[in-house]
Amino acid sequence: MSSPDVGTTWSGTHRFAAPRLVEARTVEEVQELVRAGGPVRALGTRHSFTDLADTEGTLVTVTGIDPDIRVDAEAGTVSVGAGARYGAVAPVVHAAGFALHNMGSLPHISIGGATATGTHGSGDRNGGLATAVREIEYVDARGELVTARRGEPDFDALPVGLGAFGVVVRLTLDVQPTYAIRQDVYGGLPWGTVLGGLDAVTGGGYSVSLFTPDWAGDGPALAFVKRRLDVDAAPEEWLGARRLPQATIFDAPDSNVTEQGRLAPWFEALPHFRVDSTPSAGAEIQSEWFVARVDAPAAIEAVQRVAGRFAGVLLMSEIRTVAADGLWLSEAYERDSVALHFTWADDAEAVSRAVDVVEEALAPFAARPHWGKVHHLDATGIAAVVPRAADARAVFERLDPAAVFAGPHLQRLGLR
Ligand SMILES: Cc1cc2nc3c(=O)[nH]c(=O)nc-3n(C[C@H](O)[C@H](O)[C@H](O)COP(=O)(O)OP(=O)(O)OC[C@H]3O[C@@H](n4cnc5c(N)ncnc54)[C@H](O)[C@@H]3O)c2cc1C
């Protein structure tokens, strides 16, 4: 165990107030720490943008525990230490002949932290990453190692659990036979096609992401279409858009973005960024809201109407789709969703004003915020848009009656 400086989130947008960070090397060290008394909060790879993980007590990270990746072909699972990054696990799963159902834009993120916040990729039929979680092994408030399994009562409160009930040390995820993805980027897709024919656009691939720097102009600047194929071919023209030979986002060098224009193993084409590159220096702030798919065209138009009010602070927006699931705190809980993402410049005051503008525009759609990104909803706001918030809180309080894993952020949201 060691106690280095606690430091900041990856983006530098939050400096942790916690006086201590323990980098556990074994599960037993996590147990000892919890038994010594709380408050304790788990920290992943620090890719959230707020004080979500913070505590006045001790932060503990399991990223230093041996991930001990175990693929079980018969069960159709991979079991892995929760601190492992997707980018480290995916090639091992692929080499064993299997695949995860999806990945987020960045493979550098820990599986424990990603699933805890409802992190997602895109795809009309792809649930968030936490929907793959079949078993959770965690250190509970007594310091005991507990396994929760899909199908057990209240399990659905736990995969998107925000660190609110324990320190997750191991996860068992569903896998499927490995597959190939061909990623092609198209320019010139008209907004009219997006608004009037969303099904054709987002159904145009296994995973489709639309990028716009301003919500204005003739259409989104780029459409990243990730098709699950056996044959290495893609149309040059797609819904009035044309295929670009090579495209990038955020002015990242070509070497930072994942394979385009050829079939590649799923983990080399589903994320936008390569695992062996750094996507940016982190000088950015992110927000994202989820609306019901049926409301998406109206919600996009609502954002377009106010886009001039945050033009100076928006670097890039991304529109993705997420399939409905049954996880209580999932942003796509029982709602096929469209996620509207905003990468802002690193200017906290201007971003705060922009977040107010977007939240006001999206209020008629009961938009749910991404738990790991910047939003302004308080307990009342969360209760209004997250139908199972009170149920999840009841489970967290039952599992952790002494509030060992509560933190100021969760208390503000009314979840502890
Ligand atoms: C460049 C960038 C790209 C991103 N791309 C996407 C994207 O494509 N899709 C998307 O949905 N999000 C995206 N995100 C957001 C990111 O996936 C989430 O913020 C995610 O939570 C980060 O995981 P982490 O390991 O960094 O968690 P942290 O930020 O370290 O922690 C987040 C939460 O998870 C809890 N937690 C972490 N580890 C554990 C554990 N072992 N046990 C219990 N609780 C734990 C913490 O207590 C905290 O509440 C992106 C963020 C960045 C910076």
The ligand as an SDF file (V2000), in Angstrom:
LIG
                    3D

 53 58  0  0  0  0  0  0  0  0999 V2000
  -11.7240   11.2690  -22.8620 C   0  0  0  0  0  0  0  0  0  0  0  0
  -12.9530   10.6260  -22.2590 C   0  0  0  0  0  0  0  0  0  0  0  0
  -13.7690    9.8710  -23.0670 C   0  0  0  0  0  0  0  0  0  0  0  0
  -14.9360    9.3100  -22.5450 C   0  0  0  0  0  0  0  0  0  0  0  0
  -15.7290    8.5650  -23.3760 N   0  0  0  0  0  0  0  0  0  0  0  0
  -16.8940    8.0790  -22.9010 C   0  0  0  0  0  0  0  0  0  0  0  0
  -17.7610    7.3290  -23.7500 C   0  0  0  0  0  0  0  0  0  0  0  0
  -17.4460    7.0430  -24.9040 O   0  0  0  0  0  0  0  0  0  0  0  0
  -18.9470    6.9330  -23.2380 N   0  0  0  0  0  0  0  0  0  0  0  0
  -19.3490    7.2320  -21.9740 C   0  0  0  0  0  0  0  0  0  0  0  0
  -20.4400    6.8610  -21.5860 O   0  0  0  0  0  0  0  0  0  0  0  0
  -18.5040    7.8860  -21.1360 N   0  0  0  0  0  0  0  0  0  0  0  0
  -17.3100    8.3160  -21.5760 C   0  0  0  0  0  0  0  0  0  0  0  0
  -16.4810    8.9680  -20.7150 N   0  0  0  0  0  0  0  0  0  0  0  0
  -16.8390    9.0580  -19.2980 C   0  0  0  0  0  0  0  0  0  0  0  0
  -16.2040    7.8970  -18.5080 C   0  0  0  0  0  0  0  0  0  0  0  0
  -16.4000    6.6740  -19.1580 O   0  0  0  0  0  0  0  0  0  0  0  0
  -16.8320    7.7730  -17.1210 C   0  0  0  0  0  0  0  0  0  0  0  0
  -16.6480    8.9680  -16.4500 O   0  0  0  0  0  0  0  0  0  0  0  0
  -16.2610    6.5860  -16.3270 C   0  0  0  0  0  0  0  0  0  0  0  0
  -16.8530    6.5630  -15.0530 O   0  0  0  0  0  0  0  0  0  0  0  0
  -14.8000    6.6630  -16.1500 C   0  0  0  0  0  0  0  0  0  0  0  0
  -14.3130    5.4920  -15.5110 O   0  0  0  0  0  0  0  0  0  0  0  0
  -13.1310    5.6620  -14.4560 P   0  0  0  0  0  0  0  0  0  0  0  0
  -12.5410    4.3440  -14.1970 O   0  0  0  0  0  0  0  0  0  0  0  0
  -12.2550    6.7540  -14.8540 O   0  0  0  0  0  0  0  0  0  0  0  0
  -13.9890    6.0710  -13.1660 O   0  0  0  0  0  0  0  0  0  0  0  0
  -13.7010    7.2500  -12.1090 P   0  0  0  0  0  0  0  0  0  0  0  0
  -13.9320    8.5520  -12.7730 O   0  0  0  0  0  0  0  0  0  0  0  0
  -12.3950    7.0460  -11.4550 O   0  0  0  0  0  0  0  0  0  0  0  0
  -14.8960    6.9530  -11.0850 O   0  0  0  0  0  0  0  0  0  0  0  0
  -16.2300    7.1050  -11.5250 C   0  0  0  0  0  0  0  0  0  0  0  0
  -17.2090    6.4780  -10.5300 C   0  0  0  0  0  0  0  0  0  0  0  0
  -17.0320    5.0800  -10.5280 O   0  0  0  0  0  0  0  0  0  0  0  0
  -16.8140    4.6210   -9.2100 C   0  0  0  0  0  0  0  0  0  0  0  0
  -15.8510    3.5280   -9.2620 N   0  0  0  0  0  0  0  0  0  0  0  0
  -14.6940    3.4870   -9.9610 C   0  0  0  0  0  0  0  0  0  0  0  0
  -14.0670    2.3090   -9.7410 N   0  0  0  0  0  0  0  0  0  0  0  0
  -14.8570    1.6020   -8.8990 C   0  0  0  0  0  0  0  0  0  0  0  0
  -14.7630    0.3260   -8.2590 C   0  0  0  0  0  0  0  0  0  0  0  0
  -13.7200   -0.4810   -8.4760 N   0  0  0  0  0  0  0  0  0  0  0  0
  -15.7370   -0.0490   -7.4130 N   0  0  0  0  0  0  0  0  0  0  0  0
  -16.7960    0.7550   -7.1710 C   0  0  0  0  0  0  0  0  0  0  0  0
  -16.9500    1.9620   -7.7370 N   0  0  0  0  0  0  0  0  0  0  0  0
  -16.0010    2.3780   -8.5940 C   0  0  0  0  0  0  0  0  0  0  0  0
  -16.2560    5.8150   -8.4530 C   0  0  0  0  0  0  0  0  0  0  0  0
  -16.4900    5.7080   -7.0620 O   0  0  0  0  0  0  0  0  0  0  0  0
  -17.0330    6.9430   -9.0860 C   0  0  0  0  0  0  0  0  0  0  0  0
  -18.2920    7.0380   -8.4790 O   0  0  0  0  0  0  0  0  0  0  0  0
  -15.2900    9.5200  -21.1820 C   0  0  0  0  0  0  0  0  0  0  0  0
  -14.4430   10.2630  -20.3650 C   0  0  0  0  0  0  0  0  0  0  0  0
  -13.2670   10.8060  -20.8890 C   0  0  0  0  0  0  0  0  0  0  0  0
  -12.3700   11.5920  -19.9990 C   0  0  0  0  0  0  0  0  0  0  0  0
  1  2  1  0
  2  3  1  0
  2 52  2  0
  3  4  2  0
  4  5  1  0
  4 50  1  0
  5  6  2  0
  6  7  1  0
  6 13  1  0
  7  8  2  0
  7  9  1  0
  9 10  1  0
 10 11  2  0
 10 12  1  0
 12 13  2  0
 13 14  1  0
 14 15  1  0
 14 50  1  0
 15 16  1  0
 16 17  1  0
 16 18  1  0
 18 19  1  0
 18 20  1  0
 20 21  1  0
 20 22  1  0
 22 23  1  0
 23 24  1  0
 24 25  2  0
 24 26  1  0
 24 27  1  0
 27 28  1  0
 28 29  2  0
 28 30  1  0
 28 31  1  0
 31 32  1  0
 32 33  1  0
 33 34  1  0
 33 48  1  0
 34 35  1  0
 35 36  1  0
 35 46  1  0
 36 37  1  0
 36 45  1  0
 37 38  2  0
 38 39  1  0
 39 40  1  0
 39 45  2  0
 40 41  1  0
 40 42  2  0
 42 43  1  0
 43 44  2  0
 44 45  1  0
 46 47  1  0
 46 48  1  0
 48 49  1  0
 50 51  2  0
 51 52  1  0
 52 53  1  0
M  END
$$$$
